[in-house]
Amino acid sequence: MRNKKFRAKKRFGQHILISEGVIKKITEEIQITPEDTVIEIGVGTGQLTEELLKIQKSFTE
């Protein structure tokens, strides 16, 4: 996903999350449990999605 080129449109107020530190902080702070359902909405490079999938995978291993 990271290789896809995406251009944010400033006129729409779009901002793309690319900071690995911020992504890690988000995934730590939301404290997902196996009982939770997570819906991620938005356009971007998929980096946050990748981290969320790692958490889900750790529940199923």
C-alpha distance matrix in Angstrom:
0.0 3.8 5.5 5.7 9.0 10.3 13.9 15.6 19.0 21.6 24.1 22.3 21.9 18.1 16.8 13.3 13.3 12.2 15.2 14.7 18.4 18.1 15.3 17.5 20.5 19.2 18.5 21.9 23.8 22.8 24.3 22.8 25.2 25.0 26.9 24.5 22.3 19.3 17.9 15.2 15.6 13.9 11.4 9.0 5.9 5.7 7.7 10.8 9.7 8.9 12.4 14.0 13.2 14.8 17.8 18.1 18.0 20.7 22.9 22.9 23.6
3.8 0.0 3.8 5.5 7.8 9.3 12.5 14.3 18.0 20.2 23.1 21.7 21.0 17.2 15.3 11.6 11.5 9.5 12.5 12.3 16.1 16.2 13.9 16.2 19.2 18.5 18.2 21.3 23.3 22.9 24.6 23.6 26.3 26.6 28.7 26.1 24.2 21.0 19.7 16.6 17.0 14.8 12.1 8.9 5.2 6.5 7.0 10.7 10.9 9.9 12.6 15.0 14.8 15.8 18.7 19.8 19.7 21.9 24.4 24.8 25.3
5.5 3.8 0.0 3.8 6.3 9.2 12.4 15.0 18.5 21.0 23.8 22.8 22.5 18.9 17.3 13.9 14.4 12.4 15.4 15.6 19.3 19.6 17.6 19.9 22.9 22.2 22.0 25.1 27.0 26.7 28.4 27.3 29.9 30.0 32.0 29.5 27.4 24.3 22.8 19.8 19.7 17.3 14.1 11.2 7.9 9.9 10.8 14.4 14.4 13.3 16.3 18.6 18.0 19.0 22.1 23.0 22.6 25.0 27.6 27.6 27.9
5.7 5.5 3.8 0.0 3.7 6.3 9.9 12.6 15.8 18.7 21.2 20.1 20.2 16.6 15.8 12.8 14.1 13.0 16.5 17.2 20.8 20.5 18.4 21.2 23.8 22.6 22.6 26.1 27.6 26.8 28.8 27.6 30.3 30.3 31.9 29.2 26.8 23.5 21.5 18.4 17.8 15.1 11.6 9.3 7.0 9.5 11.5 14.7 14.3 14.2 17.3 19.1 18.7 20.3 23.2 23.7 23.7 26.4 28.5 28.6 29.4
9.0 7.8 6.3 3.7 0.0 3.7 6.7 9.9 12.9 15.7 18.3 17.7 17.9 14.6 13.9 11.4 13.5 12.6 16.3 17.7 21.1 20.5 19.1 22.2 24.4 23.3 23.9 27.2 28.4 27.9 30.3 29.4 32.3 32.6 34.1 31.1 28.7 25.3 23.0 19.7 18.4 15.2 11.6 9.3 7.9 11.3 13.1 16.0 16.4 16.7 19.4 21.2 21.3 23.0 25.6 26.3 26.7 29.1 31.3 31.6 32.5
10.3 9.3 9.2 6.3 3.7 0.0 3.7 6.4 9.5 12.5 14.9 14.0 14.3 11.0 10.8 8.8 11.6 11.7 15.5 17.4 20.5 19.2 18.0 21.4 23.2 21.7 22.7 26.1 26.8 26.1 28.8 28.0 31.1 31.7 32.8 29.6 27.1 23.5 21.0 17.5 15.8 12.3 8.7 6.9 7.1 10.6 12.7 14.9 15.5 16.6 19.1 20.4 21.1 23.0 25.2 25.9 26.8 29.2 31.0 31.6 32.8
13.9 12.5 12.4 9.9 6.7 3.7 0.0 3.8 6.4 9.2 11.7 11.5 11.9 9.1 9.3 8.6 12.0 12.6 16.1 18.7 21.4 19.9 19.2 22.8 24.2 22.7 24.3 27.5 27.8 27.3 30.4 29.8 33.1 34.0 34.9 31.5 29.1 25.4 22.8 19.2 17.0 13.3 10.0 8.8 9.9 13.5 15.2 17.0 18.1 19.5 21.5 22.8 23.9 25.8 27.7 28.6 29.8 32.0 33.7 34.6 35.9
15.6 14.3 15.0 12.6 9.9 6.4 3.8 0.0 3.8 6.1 8.8 8.2 8.2 5.4 6.2 6.7 10.5 12.1 15.3 18.3 20.4 18.3 18.0 21.8 22.6 20.9 22.9 26.0 25.8 25.4 28.6 28.3 31.7 32.9 33.6 30.0 27.6 23.9 21.2 17.6 15.2 11.5 8.9 8.4 10.6 13.7 15.2 16.3 17.7 19.7 21.2 22.1 23.8 25.8 27.1 28.1 29.7 31.8 33.2 34.5 36.0
19.0 18.0 18.5 15.8 12.9 9.5 6.4 3.8 0.0 3.8 5.4 5.5 6.7 5.6 8.0 9.9 13.6 15.6 18.5 21.6 23.5 21.2 21.1 24.9 25.3 23.5 25.7 28.7 28.2 27.6 31.1 30.8 34.2 35.4 35.7 32.1 29.6 26.0 23.0 19.6 16.7 13.2 11.1 11.5 14.1 17.1 18.7 19.4 20.7 23.0 24.5 25.1 26.9 29.0 30.2 31.0 32.9 34.9 36.2 37.4 39.2
21.6 20.2 21.0 18.7 15.7 12.5 9.2 6.1 3.8 0.0 3.8 5.3 4.8 5.6 7.6 10.5 13.9 16.0 18.4 21.8 23.1 20.7 21.3 25.0 24.9 23.3 25.9 28.7 27.8 27.6 31.2 31.3 34.9 36.5 36.7 33.0 30.8 27.2 24.4 21.0 18.3 14.9 13.4 13.7 16.3 19.1 20.2 20.6 22.4 24.7 25.7 26.3 28.5 30.5 31.3 32.5 34.5 36.2 37.5 39.1 40.7
24.1 23.1 23.8 21.2 18.3 14.9 11.7 8.8 5.4 3.8 0.0 3.8 5.5 7.6 10.6 13.6 17.0 19.4 21.9 25.2 26.4 23.8 24.2 28.0 27.7 25.8 28.4 31.2 30.1 29.5 33.2 33.2 36.6 38.2 38.1 34.3 31.9 28.5 25.5 22.4 19.2 16.1 15.0 16.0 19.0 21.6 23.1 23.2 24.7 27.3 28.4 28.6 30.8 33.0 33.7 34.6 36.8 38.7 39.6 41.1 43.1
22.3 21.7 22.8 20.1 17.7 14.0 11.5 8.2 5.5 5.3 3.8 0.0 3.8 5.5 9.1 12.1 15.3 18.2 20.7 23.8 25.1 22.1 22.2 25.9 25.7 23.3 25.8 28.7 27.5 26.6 30.2 30.0 33.4 34.8 34.6 30.8 28.3 24.9 21.9 18.9 15.6 12.7 12.1 13.8 17.1 19.3 20.9 20.6 21.9 24.8 25.8 25.7 27.9 30.3 30.9 31.5 33.8 35.8 36.5 38.0 40.1
21.9 21.0 22.5 20.2 17.9 14.3 11.9 8.2 6.7 4.8 5.5 3.8 0.0 3.8 6.5 10.1 12.9 15.9 18.0 21.2 22.0 19.0 19.5 23.2 22.7 20.6 23.4 26.0 24.7 24.2 27.9 28.1 31.6 33.3 33.3 29.5 27.3 23.9 21.2 18.1 15.2 12.4 12.2 13.1 16.4 18.4 19.4 18.9 20.7 23.5 24.1 24.2 26.7 28.8 29.1 30.1 32.6 34.2 35.0 36.8 38.8
18.1 17.2 18.9 16.6 14.6 11.0 9.1 5.4 5.6 5.6 7.6 5.5 3.8 0.0 3.8 6.7 9.8 12.8 15.3 18.3 19.7 16.8 16.8 20.6 20.6 18.4 20.9 23.8 22.9 22.3 25.9 25.8 29.3 30.9 31.1 27.4 25.1 21.5 18.9 15.5 12.8 9.5 8.8 9.4 12.6 14.7 15.8 15.6 17.3 20.0 20.8 21.1 23.4 25.5 26.1 27.1 29.4 31.1 32.1 33.8 35.6
16.8 15.3 17.3 15.8 13.9 10.8 9.3 6.2 8.0 7.6 10.6 9.1 6.5 3.8 0.0 3.8 6.5 9.4 11.6 14.8 16.0 13.4 13.7 17.4 17.5 15.8 18.4 21.1 20.5 20.4 23.9 24.1 27.8 29.5 30.1 26.5 24.6 20.9 18.7 15.1 13.3 10.1 9.2 8.5 11.0 13.1 13.4 13.4 15.7 18.0 18.4 19.2 21.7 23.3 24.1 25.5 27.6 29.0 30.3 32.2 33.7
13.3 11.6 13.9 12.8 11.4 8.8 8.6 6.7 9.9 10.5 13.6 12.1 10.1 6.7 3.8 0.0 3.8 6.2 9.2 11.9 13.9 11.7 11.3 15.1 15.9 14.4 16.4 19.4 19.4 19.3 22.5 22.5 26.1 27.6 28.6 25.1 23.3 19.5 17.5 13.8 12.6 9.5 7.9 5.7 7.4 9.7 9.9 10.4 12.8 14.6 15.4 16.6 18.7 20.3 21.4 22.9 24.6 26.2 27.8 29.4 30.7
13.3 11.5 14.4 14.1 13.5 11.6 12.0 10.5 13.6 13.9 17.0 15.3 12.9 9.8 6.5 3.8 0.0 3.8 6.0 8.5 10.3 8.0 7.6 11.3 12.2 10.9 13.0 15.8 16.1 16.3 19.3 19.7 23.3 25.0 26.3 22.9 21.6 17.8 16.6 12.9 12.8 10.5 9.7 7.2 7.8 9.0 7.8 7.9 11.0 12.5 12.5 14.0 16.5 17.5 18.4 20.4 22.1 23.3 25.0 26.9 28.1
12.2 9.5 12.4 13.0 12.6 11.7 12.6 12.1 15.6 16.0 19.4 18.2 15.9 12.8 9.4 6.2 3.8 0.0 3.8 6.2 8.8 8.1 7.6 10.8 12.5 12.2 13.7 16.3 17.3 18.0 20.5 20.9 24.4 26.0 27.8 24.7 23.5 19.9 19.0 15.5 15.7 13.5 12.1 8.7 7.7 9.1 7.0 8.5 11.7 12.0 12.1 14.5 16.6 17.0 18.5 20.7 21.8 22.9 25.1 26.9 27.5
15.2 12.5 15.4 16.5 16.3 15.5 16.1 15.3 18.5 18.4 21.9 20.7 18.0 15.3 11.6 9.2 6.0 3.8 0.0 3.8 5.4 5.3 6.3 8.7 10.0 10.8 12.6 14.4 15.5 16.9 19.3 20.3 23.8 25.8 27.8 24.8 24.2 20.7 20.4 17.2 17.9 16.1 15.3 12.2 11.2 11.9 9.0 9.7 13.3 13.3 12.3 14.9 17.4 17.1 18.2 20.9 22.1 22.5 24.9 27.0 27.4
14.7 12.3 15.6 17.2 17.7 17.4 18.7 18.3 21.6 21.8 25.2 23.8 21.2 18.3 14.8 11.9 8.5 6.2 3.8 0.0 3.8 5.5 5.0 6.1 8.5 9.9 10.6 12.2 14.2 15.7 17.4 18.3 21.6 23.5 25.8 23.2 22.9 19.7 20.0 17.1 18.6 17.4 16.8 13.7 12.0 11.7 8.1 8.8 12.1 11.2 9.7 12.8 15.0 14.1 15.3 18.4 19.2 19.3 21.9 24.0 24.1
18.4 16.1 19.3 20.8 21.1 20.5 21.4 20.4 23.5 23.1 26.4 25.1 22.0 19.7 16.0 13.9 10.3 8.8 5.4 3.8 0.0 3.8 5.5 5.2 6.2 8.7 10.1 10.6 12.2 14.5 16.2 17.9 21.2 23.6 25.8 23.3 23.5 20.4 21.1 18.5 20.1 19.2 19.2 16.4 15.3 14.8 11.3 11.0 14.5 13.9 11.6 14.2 16.9 15.7 16.1 19.5 20.6 20.1 22.5 25.1 25.2
18.1 16.2 19.6 20.5 20.5 19.2 19.9 18.3 21.2 20.7 23.8 22.1 19.0 16.8 13.4 11.7 8.0 8.1 5.3 5.5 3.8 0.0 3.8 5.4 5.0 6.2 8.7 9.8 10.4 12.3 14.8 16.4 20.0 22.6 24.3 21.4 21.4 18.1 18.5 15.8 17.2 16.3 16.8 14.5 14.2 13.7 10.7 9.4 13.2 13.6 11.4 13.2 16.4 15.9 15.9 18.9 20.7 20.5 22.4 25.1 25.7
15.3 13.9 17.6 18.4 19.1 18.0 19.2 18.0 21.1 21.3 24.2 22.2 19.5 16.8 13.7 11.3 7.6 7.6 6.3 5.0 5.5 3.8 0.0 3.8 5.4 5.2 6.3 8.7 10.0 11.0 13.2 14.1 17.6 19.7 21.6 18.8 18.5 15.2 15.7 13.0 14.9 14.4 14.8 12.6 12.0 10.7 7.6 5.9 9.5 9.9 7.6 9.6 12.6 12.4 12.6 15.4 17.1 17.3 19.2 21.7 22.5
17.5 16.2 19.9 21.2 22.2 21.4 22.8 21.8 24.9 25.0 28.0 25.9 23.2 20.6 17.4 15.1 11.3 10.8 8.7 6.1 5.2 5.4 3.8 0.0 3.8 5.5 5.3 6.2 8.6 10.3 11.5 12.9 16.2 18.5 20.7 18.4 18.9 16.1 17.3 15.3 17.7 17.7 18.3 16.1 15.1 13.4 10.0 8.4 11.4 10.9 7.6 9.7 12.6 11.4 11.2 14.6 16.0 15.3 17.5 20.2 20.6
20.5 19.2 22.9 23.8 24.4 23.2 24.2 22.6 25.3 24.9 27.7 25.7 22.7 20.6 17.5 15.9 12.2 12.5 10.0 8.5 6.2 5.0 5.4 3.8 0.0 3.8 5.5 5.1 6.0 8.7 10.4 12.7 16.1 19.0 20.8 18.3 19.1 16.4 17.8 15.9 18.1 18.3 19.5 17.7 17.4 15.9 12.8 10.6 13.7 14.0 10.7 11.8 15.2 14.3 13.2 16.5 18.4 17.5 19.1 22.2 22.9
19.2 18.5 22.2 22.6 23.3 21.7 22.7 20.9 23.5 23.3 25.8 23.3 20.6 18.4 15.8 14.4 10.9 12.2 10.8 9.9 8.7 6.2 5.2 5.5 3.8 0.0 3.8 5.4 5.2 6.2 8.9 10.6 14.3 17.1 18.4 15.5 15.9 13.0 14.1 12.4 14.6 15.2 16.8 15.5 15.8 14.0 11.6 8.6 11.3 12.5 9.6 9.7 13.4 13.4 12.1 14.7 17.3 16.9 18.0 21.0 22.3
18.5 18.2 22.0 22.6 23.9 22.7 24.3 22.9 25.7 25.9 28.4 25.8 23.4 20.9 18.4 16.4 13.0 13.7 12.6 10.6 10.1 8.7 6.3 5.3 5.5 3.8 0.0 3.8 5.6 5.6 6.9 7.9 11.4 13.9 15.8 13.3 13.9 11.4 13.3 12.1 15.1 16.1 17.7 16.4 16.1 13.6 11.2 8.1 10.0 10.6 7.1 6.9 10.4 10.0 8.3 11.2 13.6 13.1 14.2 17.3 18.5
21.9 21.3 25.1 26.1 27.2 26.1 27.5 26.0 28.7 28.7 31.2 28.7 26.0 23.8 21.1 19.4 15.8 16.3 14.4 12.2 10.6 9.8 8.7 6.2 5.1 5.4 3.8 0.0 3.8 5.8 5.9 8.4 11.4 14.5 16.4 14.5 16.0 14.1 16.4 15.6 18.6 19.7 21.3 20.0 19.6 17.3 14.6 11.8 13.7 13.8 10.1 10.1 13.3 12.1 9.9 13.1 15.3 13.8 14.8 18.3 19.1
23.8 23.3 27.0 27.6 28.4 26.8 27.8 25.8 28.2 27.8 30.1 27.5 24.7 22.9 20.5 19.4 16.1 17.3 15.5 14.2 12.2 10.4 10.0 8.6 6.0 5.2 5.6 3.8 0.0 3.8 5.5 8.6 11.9 15.3 16.5 14.1 15.6 13.8 15.9 15.3 17.9 19.2 21.3 20.4 20.8 18.6 16.3 13.1 15.1 16.1 12.7 12.0 15.5 15.0 12.5 15.2 17.9 16.7 17.1 20.6 21.9
22.8 22.9 26.7 26.8 27.9 26.1 27.3 25.4 27.6 27.6 29.5 26.6 24.2 22.3 20.4 19.3 16.3 18.0 16.9 15.7 14.5 12.3 11.0 10.3 8.7 6.2 5.6 5.8 3.8 0.0 3.8 5.8 9.3 12.6 13.3 10.6 11.9 10.2 12.5 12.5 15.4 17.3 19.8 19.4 20.1 17.5 15.9 12.3 13.5 15.0 12.0 10.2 13.7 13.9 11.1 13.0 16.2 15.5 15.2 18.6 20.4
24.3 24.6 28.4 28.8 30.3 28.8 30.4 28.6 31.1 31.2 33.2 30.2 27.9 25.9 23.9 22.5 19.3 20.5 19.3 17.4 16.2 14.8 13.2 11.5 10.4 8.9 6.9 5.9 5.5 3.8 0.0 3.8 6.5 10.1 11.3 9.5 11.9 11.1 14.3 14.8 18.1 20.3 22.7 22.2 22.4 19.5 17.7 14.3 15.0 15.9 12.6 10.7 13.6 13.2 9.8 11.6 14.6 13.2 12.6 16.2 17.9
22.8 23.6 27.3 27.6 29.4 28.0 29.8 28.3 30.8 31.3 33.2 30.0 28.1 25.8 24.1 22.5 19.7 20.9 20.3 18.3 17.9 16.4 14.1 12.9 12.7 10.6 7.9 8.4 8.6 5.8 3.8 0.0 3.8 6.9 8.1 6.2 8.5 8.2 11.7 12.9 16.5 19.0 21.5 21.3 21.5 18.2 16.9 13.6 13.3 14.3 11.6 8.9 11.1 11.4 7.8 8.6 11.9 11.1 10.0 13.3 15.5
25.2 26.3 29.9 30.3 32.3 31.1 33.1 31.7 34.2 34.9 36.6 33.4 31.6 29.3 27.8 26.1 23.3 24.4 23.8 21.6 21.2 20.0 17.6 16.2 16.1 14.3 11.4 11.4 11.9 9.3 6.5 3.8 0.0 3.8 5.4 5.4 8.7 9.9 13.7 15.6 19.2 22.0 24.5 24.4 24.5 21.0 19.9 16.8 16.0 16.7 14.2 11.3 12.6 12.6 8.9 8.7 11.7 10.5 8.2 11.5 13.9
25.0 26.6 30.0 30.3 32.6 31.7 34.0 32.9 35.4 36.5 38.2 34.8 33.3 30.9 29.5 27.6 25.0 26.0 25.8 23.5 23.6 22.6 19.7 18.5 19.0 17.1 13.9 14.5 15.3 12.6 10.1 6.9 3.8 0.0 3.8 5.6 8.2 10.3 13.9 16.2 19.9 22.8 25.1 25.2 25.1 21.4 20.8 17.9 16.3 16.8 15.0 11.9 12.0 12.4 9.1 7.4 10.0 9.4 6.2 8.6 11.6
26.9 28.7 32.0 31.9 34.1 32.8 34.9 33.6 35.7 36.7 38.1 34.6 33.3 31.1 30.1 28.6 26.3 27.8 27.8 25.8 25.8 24.3 21.6 20.7 20.8 18.4 15.8 16.4 16.5 13.3 11.3 8.1 5.4 3.8 0.0 3.8 6.8 9.8 13.3 16.2 19.6 22.9 25.6 26.2 26.6 23.0 22.7 19.6 18.0 19.1 17.5 14.1 14.5 15.5 12.3 10.4 13.3 13.2 9.9 11.8 15.1
24.5 26.1 29.5 29.2 31.1 29.6 31.5 30.0 32.1 33.0 34.3 30.8 29.5 27.4 26.5 25.1 22.9 24.7 24.8 23.2 23.3 21.4 18.8 18.4 18.3 15.5 13.3 14.5 14.1 10.6 9.5 6.2 5.4 5.6 3.8 0.0 3.8 6.3 9.9 12.7 16.0 19.3 22.1 22.9 23.5 20.1 20.0 16.7 15.2 16.9 15.4 11.7 12.9 14.4 11.3 9.8 13.3 13.6 11.1 13.3 16.5
22.3 24.2 27.4 26.8 28.7 27.1 29.1 27.6 29.6 30.8 31.9 28.3 27.3 25.1 24.6 23.3 21.6 23.5 24.2 22.9 23.5 21.4 18.5 18.9 19.1 15.9 13.9 16.0 15.6 11.9 11.9 8.5 8.7 8.2 6.8 3.8 0.0 3.8 6.7 10.0 13.0 16.5 19.3 20.5 21.4 18.0 18.5 15.4 13.4 15.6 14.9 11.1 11.9 14.4 12.0 10.0 13.5 14.8 12.6 14.1 17.6
19.3 21.0 24.3 23.5 25.3 23.5 25.4 23.9 26.0 27.2 28.5 24.9 23.9 21.5 20.9 19.5 17.8 19.9 20.7 19.7 20.4 18.1 15.2 16.1 16.4 13.0 11.4 14.1 13.8 10.2 11.1 8.2 9.9 10.3 9.8 6.3 3.8 0.0 3.8 6.4 9.8 13.0 15.8 16.8 17.9 14.6 15.2 11.9 10.2 12.8 12.2 8.5 10.1 12.8 11.0 9.7 13.3 14.8 13.6 15.3 18.4
17.9 19.7 22.8 21.5 23.0 21.0 22.8 21.2 23.0 24.4 25.5 21.9 21.2 18.9 18.7 17.5 16.6 19.0 20.4 20.0 21.1 18.5 15.7 17.3 17.8 14.1 13.3 16.4 15.9 12.5 14.3 11.7 13.7 13.9 13.3 9.9 6.7 3.8 0.0 3.8 6.4 9.9 12.9 14.5 16.1 13.2 14.6 11.6 9.7 13.1 13.3 10.0 11.5 14.7 13.6 12.4 15.7 17.7 16.8 18.1 21.2
15.2 16.6 19.8 18.4 19.7 17.5 19.2 17.6 19.6 21.0 22.4 18.9 18.1 15.5 15.1 13.8 12.9 15.5 17.2 17.1 18.5 15.8 13.0 15.3 15.9 12.4 12.1 15.6 15.3 12.5 14.8 12.9 15.6 16.2 16.2 12.7 10.0 6.4 3.8 0.0 3.8 6.6 9.5 10.9 12.6 10.1 11.5 8.7 7.4 11.2 11.6 9.2 11.1 14.2 13.8 13.3 16.3 18.4 18.2 19.6 22.3
15.6 17.0 19.7 17.8 18.4 15.8 17.0 15.2 16.7 18.3 19.2 15.6 15.2 12.8 13.3 12.6 12.8 15.7 17.9 18.6 20.1 17.2 14.9 17.7 18.1 14.6 15.1 18.6 17.9 15.4 18.1 16.5 19.2 19.9 19.6 16.0 13.0 9.8 6.4 3.8 0.0 3.7 7.2 9.7 12.3 10.8 12.9 10.7 9.8 13.6 14.5 12.6 14.4 17.6 17.5 17.0 19.8 22.0 22.0 23.2 25.9
13.9 14.8 17.3 15.1 15.2 12.3 13.3 11.5 13.2 14.9 16.1 12.7 12.4 9.5 10.1 9.5 10.5 13.5 16.1 17.4 19.2 16.3 14.4 17.7 18.3 15.2 16.1 19.7 19.2 17.3 20.3 19.0 22.0 22.8 22.9 19.3 16.5 13.0 9.9 6.6 3.7 0.0 3.7 6.6 9.8 9.4 11.7 10.4 10.2 13.7 15.0 14.0 15.8 18.7 19.2 19.1 21.6 23.8 24.3 25.5 27.8
11.4 12.1 14.1 11.6 11.6 8.7 10.0 8.9 11.1 13.4 15.0 12.1 12.2 8.8 9.2 7.9 9.7 12.1 15.3 16.8 19.2 16.8 14.8 18.3 19.5 16.8 17.7 21.3 21.3 19.8 22.7 21.5 24.5 25.1 25.6 22.1 19.3 15.8 12.9 9.5 7.2 3.7 0.0 3.7 7.2 8.0 10.7 10.7 10.6 13.5 15.4 15.2 16.5 19.3 20.4 20.5 22.4 24.9 25.8 26.7 28.7
9.0 8.9 11.2 9.3 9.3 6.9 8.8 8.4 11.5 13.7 16.0 13.8 13.1 9.4 8.5 5.7 7.2 8.7 12.2 13.7 16.4 14.5 12.6 16.1 17.7 15.5 16.4 20.0 20.4 19.4 22.2 21.3 24.4 25.2 26.2 22.9 20.5 16.8 14.5 10.9 9.7 6.6 3.7 0.0 3.8 5.6 7.9 8.8 9.4 11.6 13.5 14.2 15.5 17.7 19.2 19.9 21.5 23.7 25.1 26.2 27.7
5.9 5.2 7.9 7.0 7.9 7.1 9.9 10.6 14.1 16.3 19.0 17.1 16.4 12.6 11.0 7.4 7.8 7.7 11.2 12.0 15.3 14.2 12.0 15.1 17.4 15.8 16.1 19.6 20.8 20.1 22.4 21.5 24.5 25.1 26.6 23.5 21.4 17.9 16.1 12.6 12.3 9.8 7.2 3.8 0.0 3.8 5.7 8.1 8.7 9.6 12.0 13.5 14.2 16.0 18.1 19.0 19.9 22.2 24.1 24.9 26.0
5.7 6.5 9.9 9.5 11.3 10.6 13.5 13.7 17.1 19.1 21.6 19.3 18.4 14.7 13.1 9.7 9.0 9.1 11.9 11.7 14.8 13.7 10.7 13.4 15.9 14.0 13.6 17.3 18.6 17.5 19.5 18.2 21.0 21.4 23.0 20.1 18.0 14.6 13.2 10.1 10.8 9.4 8.0 5.6 3.8 0.0 3.8 5.6 5.1 6.2 8.8 9.9 10.5 12.5 14.6 15.3 16.3 18.6 20.4 21.2 22.4
7.7 7.0 10.8 11.5 13.1 12.7 15.2 15.2 18.7 20.2 23.1 20.9 19.4 15.8 13.4 9.9 7.8 7.0 9.0 8.1 11.3 10.7 7.6 10.0 12.8 11.6 11.2 14.6 16.3 15.9 17.7 16.9 19.9 20.8 22.7 20.0 18.5 15.2 14.6 11.5 12.9 11.7 10.7 7.9 5.7 3.8 0.0 3.8 5.4 5.1 6.5 8.8 10.0 11.0 13.0 14.6 15.5 17.2 19.3 20.6 21.4
10.8 10.7 14.4 14.7 16.0 14.9 17.0 16.3 19.4 20.6 23.2 20.6 18.9 15.6 13.4 10.4 7.9 8.5 9.7 8.8 11.0 9.4 5.9 8.4 10.6 8.6 8.1 11.8 13.1 12.3 14.3 13.6 16.8 17.9 19.6 16.7 15.4 11.9 11.6 8.7 10.7 10.4 10.7 8.8 8.1 5.6 3.8 0.0 3.8 5.4 5.2 6.3 8.7 10.0 11.0 12.6 14.3 15.7 17.4 19.1 20.4
9.7 10.9 14.4 14.3 16.4 15.5 18.1 17.7 20.7 22.4 24.7 21.9 20.7 17.3 15.7 12.8 11.0 11.7 13.3 12.1 14.5 13.2 9.5 11.4 13.7 11.3 10.0 13.7 15.1 13.5 15.0 13.3 16.0 16.3 18.0 15.2 13.4 10.2 9.7 7.4 9.8 10.2 10.6 9.4 8.7 5.1 5.4 3.8 0.0 3.8 5.5 5.1 6.1 8.7 10.0 10.5 12.2 14.4 15.7 16.8 18.5
8.9 9.9 13.3 14.2 16.7 16.6 19.5 19.7 23.0 24.7 27.3 24.8 23.5 20.0 18.0 14.6 12.5 12.0 13.3 11.2 13.9 13.6 9.9 10.9 14.0 12.5 10.6 13.8 16.1 15.0 15.9 14.3 16.7 16.8 19.1 16.9 15.6 12.8 13.1 11.2 13.6 13.7 13.5 11.6 9.6 6.2 5.1 5.4 3.8 0.0 3.8 5.5 5.1 6.4 9.0 10.0 10.5 12.6 14.7 15.6 16.5
12.4 12.6 16.3 17.3 19.4 19.1 21.5 21.2 24.5 25.7 28.4 25.8 24.1 20.8 18.4 15.4 12.5 12.1 12.3 9.7 11.6 11.4 7.6 7.6 10.7 9.6 7.1 10.1 12.7 12.0 12.6 11.6 14.2 15.0 17.5 15.4 14.9 12.2 13.3 11.6 14.5 15.0 15.4 13.5 12.0 8.8 6.5 5.2 5.5 3.8 0.0 3.8 5.4 5.1 6.6 8.9 9.9 10.9 13.1 14.8 15.6
14.0 15.0 18.6 19.1 21.2 20.4 22.8 22.1 25.1 26.3 28.6 25.7 24.2 21.1 19.2 16.6 14.0 14.5 14.9 12.8 14.2 13.2 9.6 9.7 11.8 9.7 6.9 10.1 12.0 10.2 10.7 8.9 11.3 11.9 14.1 11.7 11.1 8.5 10.0 9.2 12.6 14.0 15.2 14.2 13.5 9.9 8.8 6.3 5.1 5.5 3.8 0.0 3.8 5.4 5.2 6.4 8.7 10.1 11.2 13.1 14.7
13.2 14.8 18.0 18.7 21.3 21.1 23.9 23.8 26.9 28.5 30.8 27.9 26.7 23.4 21.7 18.7 16.5 16.6 17.4 15.0 16.9 16.4 12.6 12.6 15.2 13.4 10.4 13.3 15.5 13.7 13.6 11.1 12.6 12.0 14.5 12.9 11.9 10.1 11.5 11.1 14.4 15.8 16.5 15.5 14.2 10.5 10.0 8.7 6.1 5.1 5.4 3.8 0.0 3.8 5.3 5.0 6.0 8.6 10.0 10.8 12.3
14.8 15.8 19.0 20.3 23.0 23.0 25.8 25.8 29.0 30.5 33.0 30.3 28.8 25.5 23.3 20.3 17.5 17.0 17.1 14.1 15.7 15.9 12.4 11.4 14.3 13.4 10.0 12.1 15.0 13.9 13.2 11.4 12.6 12.4 15.5 14.4 14.4 12.8 14.7 14.2 17.6 18.7 19.3 17.7 16.0 12.5 11.0 10.0 8.7 6.4 5.1 5.4 3.8 0.0 3.8 5.5 5.1 6.3 8.9 10.1 10.6
17.8 18.7 22.1 23.2 25.6 25.2 27.7 27.1 30.2 31.3 33.7 30.9 29.1 26.1 24.1 21.4 18.4 18.5 18.2 15.3 16.1 15.9 12.6 11.2 13.2 12.1 8.3 9.9 12.5 11.1 9.8 7.8 8.9 9.1 12.3 11.3 12.0 11.0 13.6 13.8 17.5 19.2 20.4 19.2 18.1 14.6 13.0 11.0 10.0 9.0 6.6 5.2 5.3 3.8 0.0 3.8 5.4 5.2 6.7 9.2 10.3
18.1 19.8 23.0 23.7 26.3 25.9 28.6 28.1 31.0 32.5 34.6 31.5 30.1 27.1 25.5 22.9 20.4 20.7 20.9 18.4 19.5 18.9 15.4 14.6 16.5 14.7 11.2 13.1 15.2 13.0 11.6 8.6 8.7 7.4 10.4 9.8 10.0 9.7 12.4 13.3 17.0 19.1 20.5 19.9 19.0 15.3 14.6 12.6 10.5 10.0 8.9 6.4 5.0 5.5 3.8 0.0 3.8 5.4 5.3 6.8 9.1
18.0 19.7 22.6 23.7 26.7 26.8 29.8 29.7 32.9 34.5 36.8 33.8 32.6 29.4 27.6 24.6 22.1 21.8 22.1 19.2 20.6 20.7 17.1 16.0 18.4 17.3 13.6 15.3 17.9 16.2 14.6 11.9 11.7 10.0 13.3 13.3 13.5 13.3 15.7 16.3 19.8 21.6 22.4 21.5 19.9 16.3 15.5 14.3 12.2 10.5 9.9 8.7 6.0 5.1 5.4 3.8 0.0 3.8 5.3 5.2 6.3
20.7 21.9 25.0 26.4 29.1 29.2 32.0 31.8 34.9 36.2 38.7 35.8 34.2 31.1 29.0 26.2 23.3 22.9 22.5 19.3 20.1 20.5 17.3 15.3 17.5 16.9 13.1 13.8 16.7 15.5 13.2 11.1 10.5 9.4 13.2 13.6 14.8 14.8 17.7 18.4 22.0 23.8 24.9 23.7 22.2 18.6 17.2 15.7 14.4 12.6 10.9 10.1 8.6 6.3 5.2 5.4 3.8 0.0 3.8 5.5 5.4
22.9 24.4 27.6 28.5 31.3 31.0 33.7 33.2 36.2 37.5 39.6 36.5 35.0 32.1 30.3 27.8 25.0 25.1 24.9 21.9 22.5 22.4 19.2 17.5 19.1 18.0 14.2 14.8 17.1 15.2 12.6 10.0 8.2 6.2 9.9 11.1 12.6 13.6 16.8 18.2 22.0 24.3 25.8 25.1 24.1 20.4 19.3 17.4 15.7 14.7 13.1 11.2 10.0 8.9 6.7 5.3 5.3 3.8 0.0 3.8 5.8
22.9 24.8 27.6 28.6 31.6 31.6 34.6 34.5 37.4 39.1 41.1 38.0 36.8 33.8 32.2 29.4 26.9 26.9 27.0 24.0 25.1 25.1 21.7 20.2 22.2 21.0 17.3 18.3 20.6 18.6 16.2 13.3 11.5 8.6 11.8 13.3 14.1 15.3 18.1 19.6 23.2 25.5 26.7 26.2 24.9 21.2 20.6 19.1 16.8 15.6 14.8 13.1 10.8 10.1 9.2 6.8 5.2 5.5 3.8 0.0 3.8
23.6 25.3 27.9 29.4 32.5 32.8 35.9 36.0 39.2 40.7 43.1 40.1 38.8 35.6 33.7 30.7 28.1 27.5 27.4 24.1 25.2 25.7 22.5 20.6 22.9 22.3 18.5 19.1 21.9 20.4 17.9 15.5 13.9 11.6 15.1 16.5 17.6 18.4 21.2 22.3 25.9 27.8 28.7 27.7 26.0 22.4 21.4 20.4 18.5 16.5 15.6 14.7 12.3 10.6 10.3 9.1 6.3 5.4 5.8 3.8 0.0
